[in-house]
């Protein structure tokens, strides 16, 4: 199920092939399960990146299985609607993770989206180019938390396990 969302977001309707790939990926994103409760106080790791005149802060729950993500977009041309949209995306991602969706599947759904702003990325050690902010978010999650080094533009310098001593994506997520 890698590289699921490689379609370009368009104003015209989706092709039946693209719709089928998207439907297949969503059909098994998470089986019905109880919502994971989070402690009232929790740590996050925040990554700041710049792309196309915008600054993006990606804050991920510092846990072996992250269940909360915050996104903040800033820039001279950022409208309140754009800021609100990324807040909604982060809330939906967090709820999906809390109900059992794998981080890898959530990341896969975001990678490959193509729209502005896009282009060179600064401020990230491993990612140097993206096709959109959602593409950057997906790549960040997959590279940093799921060990998907093939999506990085720069190889790891000093491989260290993430926050809790292991990868957040299990082998069953990769099946």
Residue pairs with C-beta under 8 A, 6 or more apart in sequence:
1 24
1 25
1 105
1 108
2 108
2 148
3 108
3 111
3 112
4 21
4 22
4 24
4 25
4 108
4 109
4 112
5 21
5 22
5 25
5 108
5 109
5 110
5 111
5 112
5 113
5 138
6 111
6 112
7 14
7 15
7 18
7 21
7 22
7 112
8 113
8 114
9 113
9 114
9 115
9 132
14 22
25 105
25 108
25 109
26 109
28 105
29 96
29 101
29 102
29 105
29 106
29 109
30 96
30 99
30 100
30 101
30 102
30 105
31 100
32 99
33 99
33 100
35 95
35 98
35 99
36 67
36 97
36 98
36 99
36 100
38 61
38 67
38 68
38 98
42 61
42 62
42 63
42 68
43 61
43 62
44 59
44 60
44 61
44 62
44 68
44 70
45 59
45 60
45 62
45 163
46 57
46 58
46 59
46 60
47 57
47 58
47 59
47 60
47 123
47 124
47 140
47 144
48 55
48 56
48 57
48 123
49 55
49 56
49 58
49 121
49 122
49 123
49 124
49 127
49 136
49 140
50 56
50 121
50 122
50 123
51 117
51 118
51 119
51 120
51 121
51 122
51 130
51 133
51 136
52 116
52 117
52 118
52 119
53 75
53 76
53 77
53 117
54 73
54 74
54 75
54 77
54 78
54 117
54 133
55 73
55 74
55 75
56 71
56 72
56 73
56 74
56 133
56 136
56 137
57 70
57 71
57 72
57 73
57 74
58 69
58 70
58 71
58 137
58 140
59 69
59 70
59 71
59 72
60 66
60 68
60 69
60 141
60 144
60 145
61 67
61 68
61 69
62 163
62 164
63 163
63 164
63 168
64 162
64 163
64 164
64 165
64 166
64 168
65 97
65 103
65 168
66 97
66 103
66 145
66 168
67 94
67 97
67 98
68 94
68 97
68 98
69 90
69 93
69 94
69 97
69 141
70 90
71 86
71 87
71 89
71 90
71 137
72 83
72 86
73 82
73 83
73 86
73 133
86 133
89 134
89 137
93 106
96 106
97 103
97 106
102 169
102 170
102 173
103 141
103 145
103 146
103 168
103 169
103 173
104 142
104 146
104 148
104 169
104 173
104 174
105 173
106 138
106 141
107 137
107 138
107 139
107 141
107 142
107 145
107 146
107 148
108 138
108 142
109 138
110 134
110 135
110 137
110 138
110 141
111 134
111 135
111 138
111 139
111 142
111 151
112 131
112 135
112 138
113 131
113 132
113 134
113 135
113 138
114 131
114 132
114 135
115 131
115 132
116 132
117 132
117 133
118 130
118 131
118 132
118 135
119 129
119 130
120 128
120 129
121 127
121 128
121 129
121 130
121 136
124 140
125 154
125 157
126 143
126 144
126 152
126 153
126 154
126 156
127 136
127 139
127 140
127 143
127 152
127 153
127 154
128 153
128 154
129 153
130 136
130 139
139 151
139 152
142 148
142 151
143 149
143 151
143 152
144 162
145 162
145 167
145 168
145 169
146 167
146 168
146 169
146 173
147 167
147 169
149 155
149 156
161 167
162 168
